[in-house]
Amino acid sequence: MSLILYGFDASPYVRTVKMLLAEKGADFDQVQINVMNGETHLPEHLERNAFGKVPVIDHDDFRVIETSAIMSYLDEVLPGHSLTPDSARDRARSHMAQAVYDSYGYGSMVSVFGYYLFPDFIGGQNDESRLQGIEDSKLVLRELMKIKGADPFIAGKSPSIGDLYLAPACAYMSMTPDADQVFAIDGFADWWAKMQALPSFKATPPQ
Ligand SMILES: N[C@@H](CCC(=O)N[C@@H](CS)C(=O)NCC(=O)O)C(=O)O
């Protein structure tokens, strides 16, 4: 079995995939494609993903793009415990977290942590978009914590793909002066402590 992950370790989406690989104990090779240097838009990467994004995986001779497809594919084909909940309702909770993060979370969170950590990547420091990003990020975290309810993780008693989506962006948010404000959401502190304690989180620091 050959598994190659294309994408660099500063990418939250790449970290989501690497957390799943760590949960599975999978062996893989990684080709660092640096988003900050524009490497996602070089011809050899556009041949892998015409939209110029990472992550991309090659599993034997099968290529998968888009984190959602990569996550469900790897969860199914790799041995190890499943990150997909057993019940339809818990699967829906995990999918909701994933879709909410994709549709509303990543963009709003990156406009806050990018302001401090990657200003060039987001087109410069824009206070209006940072302040809007704080409000939008809080809305996302509030709704995801409602989905989590009293459970320790978003879709139940153990981590699911939905949790792995959210954690990497929260890690960057935690490095900013706005973290206390964004994270002041009921239930968030418990969830965040549990995510930070996961070996798969500890094993995949952004570089
Ligand atoms: N829809 C894509 C989004 C992935 C994405 O936004 N990746 C970022 C890095 S975190 C990227 O490759 N950005 C490069 C660019 O936009 O130029 C997915 O789910 O995989």
The ligand as a MOL file (V3000), in Angstrom:
LIG
                    3D

  0  0  0     0  0            999 V3000
M  V30 BEGIN CTAB
M  V30 COUNTS 20 19 0 0 0
M  V30 BEGIN ATOM
M  V30 1 N -12.3120 22.7610 -0.3880 0
M  V30 2 C -10.9370 22.4280 -0.0850 0
M  V30 3 C -10.3170 23.5970 0.6800 0
M  V30 4 C -8.8650 23.3480 1.0590 0
M  V30 5 C -8.1270 24.6620 1.2950 0
M  V30 6 O -8.7240 25.7420 1.3860 0
M  V30 7 N -6.8000 24.5420 1.3990 0
M  V30 8 C -5.9780 25.7180 1.5300 0
M  V30 9 C -4.9330 25.5150 2.6130 0
M  V30 10 S -5.6810 25.3520 4.2230 0
M  V30 11 C -5.2440 25.9330 0.2110 0
M  V30 12 O -4.8330 24.9900 -0.4160 0
M  V30 13 N -5.0840 27.1750 -0.1960 0
M  V30 14 C -4.3080 27.5050 -1.3430 0
M  V30 15 C -4.8480 28.6740 -2.0880 0
M  V30 16 O -6.0330 29.0220 -1.8650 0
M  V30 17 O -4.1100 29.2300 -2.8700 0
M  V30 18 C -10.8860 21.1420 0.7300 0
M  V30 19 O -11.8550 20.8510 1.4330 0
M  V30 20 O -9.8890 20.4160 0.6540 0
M  V30 END ATOM
M  V30 BEGIN BOND
M  V30 1 1 1 2
M  V30 2 1 2 3
M  V30 3 1 2 18
M  V30 4 1 3 4
M  V30 5 1 4 5
M  V30 6 2 5 6
M  V30 7 1 5 7
M  V30 8 1 7 8
M  V30 9 1 8 9
M  V30 10 1 8 11
M  V30 11 1 9 10
M  V30 12 2 11 12
M  V30 13 1 11 13
M  V30 14 1 13 14
M  V30 15 1 14 15
M  V30 16 2 15 16
M  V30 17 1 15 17
M  V30 18 2 18 19
M  V30 19 1 18 20
M  V30 END BOND
M  V30 END CTAB
M  END
